Amino acid sequence: MNQMRTVAKYAVAITPEMAALIDENDPVDPIALQFVPSSDELVVTPEERADPIGDAAHSPVPGIVHRHRDRVLFKPVLSCPVYCRFCFRREEVGQGKSALSPEAVARALDYIAAHREIREVIFTGGDPFVLSPRRIAELSAALADIPHVKLLRWHTRVPVVEPSRVSDELVAALLVPGATTFVALHANHPREFSPAARAAIARLVDAGIPLLSQSVLLKGVNAEIATLEALMRAFVENRIKPYYLHHPDLAPGTGHFRVSIEEGQALMRELRARVSGLCVPDYVLDIPGGFAKVSLLSENVVRLEGGRYRIRDHAGRWHTYPPTDTAR
């Protein structure tokens, strides 16, 4: 009954590729934990927020988040082929809103064109790779035609969760004269690198597109050293540079995934002792309220009593961060 309440509250989808990876004999299978709804998602703690990283406070027009001077997030679509149970935009994605209207896209492009300080556009959502190759090509060309836009970065899970979408047409759509394209791939467990996923990744890399990684540190999925090491090695073996390891955000109903910052820091110290620098991502936290990311292995993080932390943002302001290990 509680699982049905979860399904009614949050979007649910899993691709056949991900479903095939689930070990049904394992009650805590790390693939299932990422995508199969749980009654734990109905437990909301006081510190959790519907907009945990403060997108709304920095959204001048629909579909755009302008948090940093030289770059913006562009959210042309709010649907995904899978819905992660820990998603920090779970109150927004998959909730009946699919894609921006043509008028909203035009406003977003006009905003970018009017702000000459913007050099980098980061496609996110939702998963922008659910767009058709034709639409991806149109957006890429429109942005490349803006003289001050130099970099296009696409954040996606598609190459691992639905690798068949990474067609020759999609790869060609990403490559556009006038701008450099990067792809940031989100994966959280080494088993996600199926043969089909590896082939999809190779199509991107072989076309000359640099790939970066993004992962979320998740209890039960990758928050132990052997799995985290295997995940980072899998990225590098597939010619993907480890980029960000995110501390879980304070999204509603995601406390069962969270580890403490202290645990995450210890894992990163152990990872550095086991692998070369090529395999080491930056362990980061998005400061709640829209104050951007901070490296959790820096002087900007100070532990207080009771598992709380003081976090300093890029403007020098200090914020108190609550204890985040919610073991039950």
FENFENQUI-V757396 format. One record per residue. D_LAST is the distance of its C-alpha to the last C-alpha in Angstrom with 1 decimal. Layout:
D_LAST ; D_LAST
This chain:
20.4 ; 17.2 ; 17.9 ; 21.4 ; 20.4 ; 18.6 ; 21.9 ; 23.9 ; 22.1 ; 21.9 ; 24.4 ; 24.0 ; 26.3 ; 26.3 ; 29.6 ; 31.1 ; 30.9 ; 27.1 ; 26.8 ; 29.0 ; 26.8 ; 23.8 ; 23.6 ; 23.1 ; 22.6 ; 19.5 ; 16.4 ; 14.6 ; 17.9 ; 17.7 ; 20.5 ; 19.0 ; 15.7 ; 18.0 ; 20.2 ; 19.0 ; 17.6 ; 14.2 ; 13.1 ; 10.1 ; 13.0 ; 13.9 ; 11.1 ; 13.2 ; 12.7 ; 15.9 ; 16.6 ; 16.6 ; 20.2 ; 22.2 ; 24.3 ; 22.1 ; 24.9 ; 27.7 ; 29.9 ; 31.5 ; 32.9 ; 34.8 ; 36.1 ; 39.8 ; 40.5 ; 38.5 ; 37.0 ; 37.5 ; 35.1 ; 37.3 ; 35.0 ; 37.1 ; 40.9 ; 41.9 ; 39.4 ; 37.9 ; 35.3 ; 37.0 ; 35.0 ; 37.7 ; 35.3 ; 31.9 ; 31.3 ; 29.8 ; 30.3 ; 26.5 ; 23.7 ; 20.8 ; 17.5 ; 16.7 ; 20.3 ; 21.1 ; 24.0 ; 22.3 ; 23.8 ; 27.2 ; 27.6 ; 28.5 ; 29.0 ; 32.7 ; 34.0 ; 35.2 ; 37.8 ; 39.6 ; 43.0 ; 46.1 ; 46.9 ; 43.4 ; 43.8 ; 47.3 ; 46.0 ; 43.3 ; 46.0 ; 48.4 ; 45.8 ; 45.4 ; 49.2 ; 49.7 ; 47.5 ; 49.3 ; 46.6 ; 44.3 ; 44.7 ; 41.6 ; 40.1 ; 36.5 ; 36.1 ; 32.5 ; 31.2 ; 30.2 ; 31.6 ; 35.3 ; 36.2 ; 36.1 ; 39.3 ; 42.6 ; 44.5 ; 47.2 ; 44.9 ; 43.4 ; 46.9 ; 48.0 ; 45.2 ; 45.8 ; 49.5 ; 49.2 ; 47.2 ; 49.3 ; 52.3 ; 51.0 ; 52.7 ; 50.0 ; 47.1 ; 46.9 ; 43.5 ; 41.6 ; 38.0 ; 36.2 ; 32.4 ; 31.4 ; 29.3 ; 32.3 ; 33.8 ; 30.8 ; 29.6 ; 33.1 ; 35.6 ; 38.6 ; 38.6 ; 39.7 ; 43.3 ; 46.4 ; 46.9 ; 43.5 ; 44.1 ; 47.6 ; 46.4 ; 44.2 ; 47.2 ; 49.4 ; 52.3 ; 51.8 ; 48.1 ; 45.8 ; 42.9 ; 39.5 ; 36.6 ; 33.0 ; 31.0 ; 27.3 ; 25.6 ; 22.3 ; 22.8 ; 26.1 ; 26.4 ; 27.1 ; 30.5 ; 32.3 ; 36.1 ; 36.6 ; 34.3 ; 36.2 ; 39.5 ; 38.4 ; 37.4 ; 40.8 ; 42.7 ; 41.4 ; 41.9 ; 45.3 ; 46.4 ; 46.0 ; 42.8 ; 40.6 ; 36.9 ; 33.9 ; 30.2 ; 27.1 ; 23.6 ; 20.1 ; 17.7 ; 14.8 ; 11.7 ; 12.7 ; 16.2 ; 18.0 ; 16.0 ; 17.7 ; 21.4 ; 23.2 ; 22.0 ; 22.6 ; 25.9 ; 26.9 ; 26.1 ; 28.3 ; 31.0 ; 31.0 ; 31.6 ; 34.5 ; 36.0 ; 36.2 ; 38.0 ; 35.2 ; 34.6 ; 31.0 ; 30.8 ; 27.4 ; 23.9 ; 21.9 ; 18.9 ; 16.8 ; 18.2 ; 16.8 ; 17.5 ; 16.2 ; 13.3 ; 12.5 ; 9.5 ; 7.6 ; 10.8 ; 11.1 ; 11.7 ; 13.5 ; 17.2 ; 17.9 ; 16.2 ; 18.2 ; 21.3 ; 21.1 ; 20.9 ; 23.9 ; 25.8 ; 25.4 ; 26.4 ; 29.5 ; 30.4 ; 30.3 ; 32.0 ; 34.9 ; 34.7 ; 35.5 ; 31.9 ; 30.1 ; 28.7 ; 28.3 ; 24.6 ; 24.6 ; 22.9 ; 24.3 ; 24.6 ; 23.6 ; 26.7 ; 28.9 ; 29.8 ; 29.6 ; 28.0 ; 27.7 ; 27.5 ; 24.5 ; 26.9 ; 29.5 ; 30.9 ; 29.5 ; 26.0 ; 25.7 ; 22.6 ; 22.5 ; 20.9 ; 17.2 ; 16.2 ; 18.5 ; 21.4 ; 24.9 ; 25.9 ; 29.6 ; 30.9 ; 34.1 ; 36.2 ; 35.1 ; 33.0 ; 29.9 ; 26.6 ; 23.5 ; 20.2 ; 16.9 ; 14.0 ; 12.2 ; 9.4 ; 6.3 ; 3.8 ; 0.0
